[in-house]
Amino acid sequence: MARPKQGVPKDKVAEILKWLSEGKPLREWCRIKGNPSYGTVYDWKDKDSEFSSRFAHARDIGYELLAQECLKIADTPKRGRVVTKDGKGAIVEVKFQDMTDHRKLQIDTRLKLLARWDPSRYAERLNTVHSGKLTLEELVCGDDDRRAE
């Protein structure tokens, strides 16, 4: 779809904001036939401050939804089948159990994306405290050079 010269079409605004507030990626929406490109949407954001503000708010809602989804995934066991095969590919054992590793992957993926997309709210904070003293000479020369003297 070519880049439109007019403002943001109202029907597309509603679609985009709904999509983002559901925690879905914008690129996925842009790939749907008939929707504008990713670049076009960002051009609209640059040109329309109201749309940009609503876009950011919808994204925040979507991020919160993804964070809540992590809790739901963690609290909801998912039963699956684990098949063990021998060296020849024959089935030795079939077990039905909770797909803990799969659920962990789903949660980790969402949390890592949230940390990248909104680090102020979702990234881990590291607090480094230094005790003792460090001289400028140690910083510049390193500790090994001082021992050689």
C-alpha positions in Angstrom: 0.0 0.0 0.0 1.4 3.4 -1.0 2.1 6.1 1.6 -1.0 8.2 1.9 -0.7 12.0 1.8 -3.7 12.6 4.0 -4.0 12.1 7.7 -4.6 8.8 9.5 -7.7 7.1 8.3 -10.1 6.8 11.2 -11.0 3.2 10.6 -7.3 2.3 10.6 -6.7 4.2 13.9 -9.4 2.1 15.6 -7.9 -1.1 14.2 -4.3 -0.3 15.1 -5.2 0.9 18.7 -7.3 -2.2 19.3 -4.6 -4.5 18.0 -1.8 -2.9 20.1 -3.9 -2.9 23.2 -4.3 -6.6 22.9 -0.5 -7.0 23.1 0.0 -7.9 19.5 2.9 -6.8 17.4 2.3 -3.9 14.9 4.3 -5.7 12.2 1.9 -8.6 12.3 -1.1 -6.2 11.8 0.8 -4.5 8.9 1.3 -7.9 7.1 -2.5 -8.4 6.9 -3.6 -7.7 3.3 -5.0 -4.2 2.8 -3.3 -2.7 5.8 -0.6 0.0 5.4 3.1 -0.7 5.9 5.0 -0.4 9.1 6.7 2.7 7.8 3.4 4.3 6.9 2.1 3.8 10.4 5.2 5.4 11.9 4.9 8.3 9.4 1.4 8.8 10.8 2.7 8.8 14.3 5.3 11.4 13.4 2.7 13.7 11.7 -0.1 13.3 14.2 0.6 14.0 17.9 -2.9 12.8 19.0 -2.5 9.5 17.2 1.1 9.2 18.6 -0.2 9.7 22.1 -3.1 7.2 21.7 -0.7 4.7 20.0 1.7 4.9 23.1 -1.3 4.4 25.5 -2.5 1.4 23.5 1.0 -0.1 23.6 1.1 0.4 27.4 -2.2 -1.4 27.7 -0.8 -4.2 25.5 2.3 -4.5 27.6 0.3 -4.8 30.8 -1.9 -7.5 29.1 1.3 -9.4 28.2 2.5 -9.2 31.8 -0.8 -10.5 33.1 -0.7 -13.2 30.5 2.5 -14.5 32.1 0.7 -15.0 35.4 -2.1 -16.9 33.6 0.4 -19.1 31.8 2.2 -19.8 35.1 -1.0 -20.7 36.9 -2.5 -22.8 34.2 -1.1 -26.3 33.7 -1.0 -27.5 30.1 -1.2 -31.2 29.6 0.9 -32.7 26.8 2.3 -35.9 25.6 6.0 -36.8 25.9 7.2 -39.6 23.6 10.4 -41.5 24.3 11.9 -43.4 21.4 14.8 -45.8 21.1 17.8 -45.4 18.8 15.8 -46.9 15.9 13.0 -44.5 16.3 10.5 -46.9 17.8 8.3 -45.6 20.6 9.5 -46.9 24.0 7.2 -44.9 26.3 4.4 -42.3 26.2 3.8 -40.1 29.2 1.2 -37.5 29.7 2.4 -34.6 31.9 2.4 -30.8 32.4 4.3 -29.0 29.6 6.3 -27.0 32.2 9.3 -26.3 29.8 6.9 -25.0 27.1 5.1 -22.7 29.6 8.4 -21.5 30.9 9.5 -20.6 27.4 6.2 -18.7 26.8 6.7 -16.7 30.0 10.4 -16.0 29.4 9.8 -14.8 25.8 7.1 -12.4 26.9 9.2 -11.1 29.8 12.2 -10.6 27.6 10.2 -8.7 25.0 8.6 -6.5 27.7 12.1 -5.7 29.1 13.2 -4.6 25.6 10.0 -2.8 24.7 9.5 -1.0 28.0 12.7 -1.2 30.1 11.6 1.5 32.6 8.8 -0.8 33.8 9.9 -4.4 32.9 13.7 -4.6 32.8 15.7 -5.9 35.8 17.4 -3.2 37.7 21.0 -3.8 38.8 22.3 -1.8 41.7 26.1 -1.9 41.9 27.7 -0.6 45.1 31.4 -0.1 45.3 33.2 -0.1 48.7 36.8 0.6 49.3 39.0 2.9 47.4 40.4 3.0 43.9 43.1 5.5 42.8 43.4 7.1 39.5 46.8 5.3 39.0 45.1 1.9 39.5 42.4 2.9 37.0 44.9 4.0 34.3 47.8 1.6 34.9 46.1 -1.4 36.4 47.0 -3.2 39.5 49.8 -5.3 37.8 51.9 -2.3 36.9 51.9 -1.1 40.5 53.2 -4.5 41.8 56.1 -4.4 39.4 57.5 -1.3 41.2 
